Amino acid sequence: MNSKEEVSIEKISELLKKSETDDGTFYGALYDLYLLIGIAKGIDDIKNGRGITLEEFDKEREALYESYSRKFG
């Protein structure tokens, strides 16, 4: 989704009506909406080259772990 692309309220409402919440409450639906937005942002990041490979992630994670190990013993 780019900044010019919009998702209509009707589409969001349709997605939320189709999804089952864990507890069937408004807060469950709100969480589902939050999750859908996060997924849409992730897809947009991948499409626009803002993602990293698992190998790159592993290297970053290992470097972070090592820096914490040195710092905190």
Backbone as XML, in Angstrom:
<?xml version="1.0"?>
<chain id="A" units="angstrom">
  <residue number="1" name="MET">
    <atom name="N" x="0.838" y="-1.170" z="0.000"/>
    <atom name="CA" x="0.000" y="0.000" z="0.000"/>
    <atom name="C" x="0.887" y="1.239" z="0.000"/>
  </residue>
  <residue number="2" name="ASN">
    <atom name="N" x="0.754" y="2.103" z="-0.978"/>
    <atom name="CA" x="1.537" y="3.329" z="-0.935"/>
    <atom name="C" x="0.733" y="4.420" z="-0.249"/>
  </residue>
  <residue number="3" name="SER">
    <atom name="N" x="1.346" y="5.585" z="-0.045"/>
    <atom name="CA" x="0.678" y="6.638" z="0.712"/>
    <atom name="C" x="-0.564" y="7.170" z="0.008"/>
  </residue>
  <residue number="4" name="LYS">
    <atom name="N" x="-0.649" y="6.997" z="-1.324"/>
    <atom name="CA" x="-1.806" y="7.486" z="-2.063"/>
    <atom name="C" x="-2.953" y="6.476" z="-2.062"/>
  </residue>
  <residue number="5" name="GLU">
    <atom name="N" x="-2.633" y="5.217" z="-1.786"/>
    <atom name="CA" x="-3.636" y="4.167" z="-1.789"/>
    <atom name="C" x="-4.390" y="4.189" z="-0.466"/>
  </residue>
  <residue number="6" name="GLU">
    <atom name="N" x="-5.698" y="4.114" z="-0.538"/>
    <atom name="CA" x="-6.508" y="4.156" z="0.678"/>
    <atom name="C" x="-7.330" y="2.888" z="0.798"/>
  </residue>
  <residue number="7" name="VAL">
    <atom name="N" x="-7.554" y="2.486" z="2.031"/>
    <atom name="CA" x="-8.424" y="1.351" z="2.299"/>
    <atom name="C" x="-9.721" y="1.932" z="2.830"/>
  </residue>
  <residue number="8" name="SER">
    <atom name="N" x="-10.820" y="1.564" z="2.200"/>
    <atom name="CA" x="-12.103" y="2.140" z="2.586"/>
    <atom name="C" x="-12.582" y="1.580" z="3.919"/>
  </residue>
  <residue number="9" name="ILE">
    <atom name="N" x="-13.402" y="2.349" z="4.594"/>
    <atom name="CA" x="-14.012" y="1.921" z="5.845"/>
    <atom name="C" x="-14.837" y="0.657" z="5.603"/>
  </residue>
  <residue number="10" name="GLU">
    <atom name="N" x="-15.475" y="0.584" z="4.443"/>
    <atom name="CA" x="-16.286" y="-0.582" z="4.124"/>
    <atom name="C" x="-15.424" y="-1.843" z="4.053"/>
  </residue>
  <residue number="11" name="LYS">
    <atom name="N" x="-14.240" y="-1.729" z="3.441"/>
    <atom name="CA" x="-13.339" y="-2.875" z="3.324"/>
    <atom name="C" x="-12.863" y="-3.313" z="4.710"/>
  </residue>
  <residue number="12" name="ILE">
    <atom name="N" x="-12.508" y="-2.355" z="5.548"/>
    <atom name="CA" x="-12.071" y="-2.673" z="6.906"/>
    <atom name="C" x="-13.202" y="-3.345" z="7.678"/>
  </residue>
  <residue number="13" name="SER">
    <atom name="N" x="-14.397" y="-2.787" z="7.552"/>
    <atom name="CA" x="-15.553" y="-3.351" z="8.235"/>
    <atom name="C" x="-15.819" y="-4.777" z="7.769"/>
  </residue>
  <residue number="14" name="GLU">
    <atom name="N" x="-15.708" y="-5.006" z="6.471"/>
    <atom name="CA" x="-15.919" y="-6.339" z="5.899"/>
    <atom name="C" x="-14.901" y="-7.336" z="6.449"/>
  </residue>
  <residue number="15" name="LEU">
    <atom name="N" x="-13.638" y="-6.925" z="6.500"/>
    <atom name="CA" x="-12.593" y="-7.802" z="7.028"/>
    <atom name="C" x="-12.824" y="-8.138" z="8.497"/>
  </residue>
  <residue number="16" name="LEU">
    <atom name="N" x="-13.229" y="-7.137" z="9.272"/>
    <atom name="CA" x="-13.457" y="-7.375" z="10.696"/>
    <atom name="C" x="-14.681" y="-8.252" z="10.942"/>
  </residue>
  <residue number="17" name="LYS">
    <atom name="N" x="-15.705" y="-8.101" z="10.107"/>
    <atom name="CA" x="-16.896" y="-8.941" z="10.264"/>
    <atom name="C" x="-16.584" y="-10.396" z="9.954"/>
  </residue>
  <residue number="18" name="LYS">
    <atom name="N" x="-15.696" y="-10.625" z="9.000"/>
    <atom name="CA" x="-15.340" y="-11.987" z="8.617"/>
    <atom name="C" x="-14.399" y="-12.641" z="9.622"/>
  </residue>
  <residue number="19" name="SER">
    <atom name="N" x="-13.608" y="-11.834" z="10.312"/>
    <atom name="CA" x="-12.628" y="-12.421" z="11.233"/>
    <atom name="C" x="-13.282" y="-12.740" z="12.569"/>
  </residue>
  <residue number="20" name="GLU">
    <atom name="N" x="-12.879" y="-13.872" z="13.108"/>
    <atom name="CA" x="-13.369" y="-14.248" z="14.427"/>
    <atom name="C" x="-12.361" y="-13.782" z="15.458"/>
  </residue>
  <residue number="21" name="THR">
    <atom name="N" x="-12.845" y="-13.137" z="16.503"/>
    <atom name="CA" x="-11.949" y="-12.696" z="17.561"/>
    <atom name="C" x="-11.845" y="-13.797" z="18.606"/>
  </residue>
  <residue number="22" name="ASP">
    <atom name="N" x="-10.772" y="-13.780" z="19.340"/>
    <atom name="CA" x="-10.580" y="-14.792" z="20.378"/>
    <atom name="C" x="-11.657" y="-14.700" z="21.453"/>
  </residue>
  <residue number="23" name="ASP">
    <atom name="N" x="-12.006" y="-13.474" z="21.804"/>
    <atom name="CA" x="-12.958" y="-13.317" z="22.899"/>
    <atom name="C" x="-14.288" y="-12.689" z="22.471"/>
  </residue>
  <residue number="24" name="GLY">
    <atom name="N" x="-14.423" y="-12.335" z="21.194"/>
    <atom name="CA" x="-15.683" y="-11.791" z="20.688"/>
    <atom name="C" x="-16.018" y="-10.394" z="21.166"/>
  </residue>
  <residue number="25" name="THR">
    <atom name="N" x="-15.020" y="-9.655" z="21.628"/>
    <atom name="CA" x="-15.270" y="-8.314" z="22.155"/>
    <atom name="C" x="-14.792" y="-7.249" z="21.183"/>
  </residue>
  <residue number="26" name="PHE">
    <atom name="N" x="-15.125" y="-6.010" z="21.502"/>
    <atom name="CA" x="-14.651" y="-4.867" z="20.718"/>
    <atom name="C" x="-13.124" y="-4.834" z="20.732"/>
  </residue>
  <residue number="27" name="TYR">
    <atom name="N" x="-12.539" y="-5.125" z="21.890"/>
    <atom name="CA" x="-11.081" y="-5.094" z="21.992"/>
    <atom name="C" x="-10.444" y="-6.181" z="21.134"/>
  </residue>
  <residue number="28" name="GLY">
    <atom name="N" x="-11.118" y="-7.313" z="21.010"/>
    <atom name="CA" x="-10.634" y="-8.366" z="20.125"/>
    <atom name="C" x="-10.648" y="-7.900" z="18.685"/>
  </residue>
  <residue number="29" name="ALA">
    <atom name="N" x="-11.727" y="-7.222" z="18.284"/>
    <atom name="CA" x="-11.832" y="-6.693" z="16.922"/>
    <atom name="C" x="-10.780" y="-5.608" z="16.694"/>
  </residue>
  <residue number="30" name="LEU">
    <atom name="N" x="-10.553" y="-4.792" z="17.700"/>
    <atom name="CA" x="-9.542" y="-3.741" z="17.597"/>
    <atom name="C" x="-8.149" y="-4.351" z="17.422"/>
  </residue>
  <residue number="31" name="TYR">
    <atom name="N" x="-7.881" y="-5.418" z="18.148"/>
    <atom name="CA" x="-6.602" y="-6.112" z="17.990"/>
    <atom name="C" x="-6.473" y="-6.664" z="16.575"/>
  </residue>
  <residue number="32" name="ASP">
    <atom name="N" x="-7.557" y="-7.260" z="16.064"/>
    <atom name="CA" x="-7.528" y="-7.785" z="14.704"/>
    <atom name="C" x="-7.230" y="-6.679" z="13.704"/>
  </residue>
  <residue number="33" name="LEU">
    <atom name="N" x="-7.826" y="-5.509" z="13.894"/>
    <atom name="CA" x="-7.565" y="-4.370" z="13.014"/>
    <atom name="C" x="-6.098" y="-3.965" z="13.086"/>
  </residue>
  <residue number="34" name="TYR">
    <atom name="N" x="-5.564" y="-3.909" z="14.300"/>
    <atom name="CA" x="-4.159" y="-3.583" z="14.502"/>
    <atom name="C" x="-3.271" y="-4.582" z="13.772"/>
  </residue>
  <residue number="35" name="LEU">
    <atom name="N" x="-3.621" y="-5.853" z="13.855"/>
    <atom name="CA" x="-2.863" y="-6.901" z="13.194"/>
    <atom name="C" x="-2.935" y="-6.757" z="11.669"/>
  </residue>
  <residue number="36" name="LEU">
    <atom name="N" x="-4.128" y="-6.494" z="11.127"/>
    <atom name="CA" x="-4.284" y="-6.314" z="9.688"/>
    <atom name="C" x="-3.466" y="-5.130" z="9.179"/>
  </residue>
  <residue number="37" name="ILE">
    <atom name="N" x="-3.444" y="-4.048" z="9.932"/>
    <atom name="CA" x="-2.650" y="-2.878" z="9.550"/>
    <atom name="C" x="-1.165" y="-3.229" z="9.544"/>
  </residue>
  <residue number="38" name="GLY">
    <atom name="N" x="-0.721" y="-3.972" z="10.548"/>
    <atom name="CA" x="0.678" y="-4.381" z="10.612"/>
    <atom name="C" x="1.072" y="-5.261" z="9.438"/>
  </residue>
  <residue number="39" name="ILE">
    <atom name="N" x="0.189" y="-6.178" z="9.068"/>
    <atom name="CA" x="0.465" y="-7.049" z="7.928"/>
    <atom name="C" x="0.543" y="-6.227" z="6.645"/>
  </residue>
  <residue number="40" name="ALA">
    <atom name="N" x="-0.384" y="-5.285" z="6.472"/>
    <atom name="CA" x="-0.384" y="-4.439" z="5.274"/>
    <atom name="C" x="0.899" y="-3.610" z="5.197"/>
  </residue>
  <residue number="41" name="LYS">
    <atom name="N" x="1.360" y="-3.093" z="6.334"/>
    <atom name="CA" x="2.608" y="-2.324" z="6.351"/>
    <atom name="C" x="3.796" y="-3.211" z="6.013"/>
  </residue>
  <residue number="42" name="GLY">
    <atom name="N" x="3.789" y="-4.449" z="6.522"/>
    <atom name="CA" x="4.867" y="-5.383" z="6.225"/>
    <atom name="C" x="4.936" y="-5.719" z="4.746"/>
  </residue>
  <residue number="43" name="ILE">
    <atom name="N" x="3.777" y="-5.941" z="4.148"/>
    <atom name="CA" x="3.729" y="-6.229" z="2.707"/>
    <atom name="C" x="4.249" y="-5.044" z="1.915"/>
  </residue>
  <residue number="44" name="ASP">
    <atom name="N" x="3.861" y="-3.836" z="2.327"/>
    <atom name="CA" x="4.337" y="-2.633" z="1.661"/>
    <atom name="C" x="5.852" y="-2.505" z="1.787"/>
  </residue>
  <residue number="45" name="ASP">
    <atom name="N" x="6.391" y="-2.795" z="2.964"/>
    <atom name="CA" x="7.842" y="-2.738" z="3.162"/>
    <atom name="C" x="8.559" y="-3.706" z="2.237"/>
  </residue>
  <residue number="46" name="ILE">
    <atom name="N" x="8.038" y="-4.925" z="2.126"/>
    <atom name="CA" x="8.666" y="-5.924" z="1.260"/>
    <atom name="C" x="8.619" y="-5.474" z="-0.196"/>
  </residue>
  <residue number="47" name="LYS">
    <atom name="N" x="7.459" y="-4.979" z="-0.632"/>
    <atom name="CA" x="7.311" y="-4.536" z="-2.022"/>
    <atom name="C" x="8.250" y="-3.385" z="-2.361"/>
  </residue>
  <residue number="48" name="ASN">
    <atom name="N" x="8.568" y="-2.562" z="-1.368"/>
    <atom name="CA" x="9.404" y="-1.391" z="-1.609"/>
    <atom name="C" x="10.852" y="-1.577" z="-1.159"/>
  </residue>
  <residue number="49" name="GLY">
    <atom name="N" x="11.255" y="-2.828" z="-0.958"/>
    <atom name="CA" x="12.654" y="-3.127" z="-0.666"/>
    <atom name="C" x="13.132" y="-2.726" z="0.705"/>
  </residue>
  <residue number="50" name="ARG">
    <atom name="N" x="12.239" y="-2.617" z="1.669"/>
    <atom name="CA" x="12.638" y="-2.223" z="3.023"/>
    <atom name="C" x="12.738" y="-3.420" z="3.969"/>
  </residue>
  <residue number="51" name="GLY">
    <atom name="N" x="12.851" y="-4.615" z="3.425"/>
    <atom name="CA" x="12.962" y="-5.820" z="4.247"/>
    <atom name="C" x="14.398" y="-6.305" z="4.291"/>
  </residue>
  <residue number="52" name="ILE">
    <atom name="N" x="14.653" y="-7.298" z="5.151"/>
    <atom name="CA" x="15.970" y="-7.922" z="5.205"/>
    <atom name="C" x="15.777" y="-9.430" z="5.125"/>
  </residue>
  <residue number="53" name="THR">
    <atom name="N" x="16.841" y="-10.124" z="4.744"/>
    <atom name="CA" x="16.776" y="-11.574" z="4.664"/>
    <atom name="C" x="16.936" y="-12.170" z="6.059"/>
  </residue>
  <residue number="54" name="LEU">
    <atom name="N" x="16.618" y="-13.458" z="6.191"/>
    <atom name="CA" x="16.810" y="-14.134" z="7.477"/>
    <atom name="C" x="18.283" y="-14.157" z="7.866"/>
  </residue>
  <residue number="55" name="GLU">
    <atom name="N" x="19.159" y="-14.292" z="6.884"/>
    <atom name="CA" x="20.592" y="-14.294" z="7.167"/>
    <atom name="C" x="21.033" y="-12.944" z="7.741"/>
  </residue>
  <residue number="56" name="GLU">
    <atom name="N" x="20.540" y="-11.856" z="7.149"/>
    <atom name="CA" x="20.862" y="-10.516" z="7.661"/>
    <atom name="C" x="20.312" y="-10.334" z="9.070"/>
  </residue>
  <residue number="57" name="PHE">
    <atom name="N" x="19.094" y="-10.820" z="9.287"/>
    <atom name="CA" x="18.486" y="-10.729" z="10.616"/>
    <atom name="C" x="19.304" y="-11.503" z="11.641"/>
  </residue>
  <residue number="58" name="ASP">
    <atom name="N" x="19.750" y="-12.719" z="11.280"/>
    <atom name="CA" x="20.557" y="-13.522" z="12.196"/>
    <atom name="C" x="21.851" y="-12.804" z="12.562"/>
  </residue>
  <residue number="59" name="LYS">
    <atom name="N" x="22.502" y="-12.178" z="11.579"/>
    <atom name="CA" x="23.741" y="-11.443" z="11.857"/>
    <atom name="C" x="23.479" y="-10.274" z="12.809"/>
  </residue>
  <residue number="60" name="GLU">
    <atom name="N" x="22.400" y="-9.532" z="12.567"/>
    <atom name="CA" x="22.059" y="-8.403" z="13.447"/>
    <atom name="C" x="21.737" y="-8.885" z="14.855"/>
  </residue>
  <residue number="61" name="ARG">
    <atom name="N" x="20.999" y="-9.990" z="14.952"/>
    <atom name="CA" x="20.617" y="-10.540" z="16.254"/>
    <atom name="C" x="21.850" y="-11.010" z="17.015"/>
  </residue>
  <residue number="62" name="GLU">
    <atom name="N" x="22.754" y="-11.706" z="16.331"/>
    <atom name="CA" x="23.974" y="-12.183" z="16.975"/>
    <atom name="C" x="24.839" y="-11.019" z="17.452"/>
  </residue>
  <residue number="63" name="ALA">
    <atom name="N" x="24.955" y="-9.989" z="16.629"/>
    <atom name="CA" x="25.754" y="-8.814" z="17.019"/>
    <atom name="C" x="25.145" y="-8.136" z="18.241"/>
  </residue>
  <residue number="64" name="LEU">
    <atom name="N" x="23.827" y="-8.042" z="18.265"/>
    <atom name="CA" x="23.148" y="-7.430" z="19.412"/>
    <atom name="C" x="23.355" y="-8.277" z="20.663"/>
  </residue>
  <residue number="65" name="TYR">
    <atom name="N" x="23.239" y="-9.597" z="20.528"/>
    <atom name="CA" x="23.441" y="-10.510" z="21.654"/>
    <atom name="C" x="24.851" y="-10.374" z="22.206"/>
  </residue>
  <residue number="66" name="GLU">
    <atom name="N" x="25.826" y="-10.321" z="21.298"/>
    <atom name="CA" x="27.222" y="-10.199" z="21.736"/>
    <atom name="C" x="27.465" y="-8.869" z="22.450"/>
  </residue>
  <residue number="67" name="SER">
    <atom name="N" x="26.873" y="-7.800" z="21.952"/>
    <atom name="CA" x="27.074" y="-6.499" z="22.609"/>
    <atom name="C" x="26.439" y="-6.493" z="23.998"/>
  </residue>
  <residue number="68" name="TYR">
    <atom name="N" x="25.293" y="-7.134" z="24.160"/>
    <atom name="CA" x="24.669" y="-7.230" z="25.479"/>
    <atom name="C" x="25.475" y="-8.110" z="26.407"/>
  </residue>
  <residue number="69" name="SER">
    <atom name="N" x="26.039" y="-9.196" z="25.859"/>
    <atom name="CA" x="26.856" y="-10.101" z="26.667"/>
    <atom name="C" x="28.076" y="-9.371" z="27.206"/>
  </residue>
  <residue number="70" name="ARG">
    <atom name="N" x="28.720" y="-8.556" z="26.354"/>
    <atom name="CA" x="29.897" y="-7.796" z="26.800"/>
    <atom name="C" x="29.499" y="-6.738" z="27.818"/>
  </residue>
  <residue number="71" name="LYS">
    <atom name="N" x="28.347" y="-6.122" z="27.593"/>
    <atom name="CA" x="27.930" y="-5.020" z="28.455"/>
    <atom name="C" x="27.464" y="-5.518" z="29.827"/>
  </residue>
  <residue number="72" name="PHE">
    <atom name="N" x="26.718" y="-6.608" z="29.843"/>
    <atom name="CA" x="26.095" y="-7.061" z="31.086"/>
    <atom name="C" x="26.697" y="-8.348" z="31.645"/>
  </residue>
  <residue number="73" name="GLY">
    <atom name="N" x="27.743" y="-8.824" z="30.997"/>
    <atom name="CA" x="28.491" y="-9.930" z="31.545"/>
    <atom name="C" x="28.028" y="-11.251" z="31.183"/>
  </residue>
</chain>
